[in-house]
Each structure stands twice: as structure tokens, then as C-alpha cells.
Amino acid sequence: MTKKECGSSIVLGCRYHGWSYDTRGNLIKAPEFENIAGFEKEKNGLWEVNTEIREGMVFVNFDAKRGVESVNLRESQDALIRWDMGLMKCIAGWKIEAPVNWKFFGKCILL
């Protein structure tokens, strides 16, 4: 979570735990853990996620063993090319605020 609604930021933070990360995923702050013996910031950073942009769309693969290129879109790839998705621009957007837990939201997307 950043404090900005849009744009870029040099810090990514968790409002719940208070942990903060730099733009490379390195843990820079971990309240309540900083003085615990054996806790190493270097071992608690964010891990890399495989991403690829195809025809203006961002594809993500959370499997660290394989790259995104292993995703076969079949006929969808042809449609993305035919519709010139890479040239499209966003002309409208919306924001929804609700008292939900992000873990619940993520589970809904995976179903």
C-alpha cells in the first residue's frame, strides 16, 4: 500500500503490519521485529513475480519455476492482436471502497 492514489512511490508498505519495502522488494522497516534476535531483514523481502506485457495487457505468473511465456492464450492471443489492445487507452475508471479483507478479495478472484 502506498499513500498515493496514483503515480509512483519509492516505498511500499503494509498498513496492517507496518512493514515497508523499497522499490527492489528489500525490507526496510519491520516494527516489532527489529529487536528480535535472529530476525534478518535480508531474508524477509518480497520475492520476484514473473510478468510479461502482451498487447498492452499485463500477465502475471506466481510460479517462481516458470516464466509467463509458458501461458498459452490460444485464440485469445489472436483477438488481442486483432483488436489492437496494445494501442488502447483508458477513458474511464472507477474506485470502490468497501470494508473487506484483501485475503477474501484475492480468494474470490481465484475461484
Protein Blocks (a to p, Z undefined) as FASTA:
>chain_A
ZZbfbdcdfbdcdfknopacdfkopafbdghklmgghiafklmcccddddddeehiacdd
fbfkbcfklpcgkjmmmmmmmnommlpccfbdcdddddddfklmmmmmmZZ
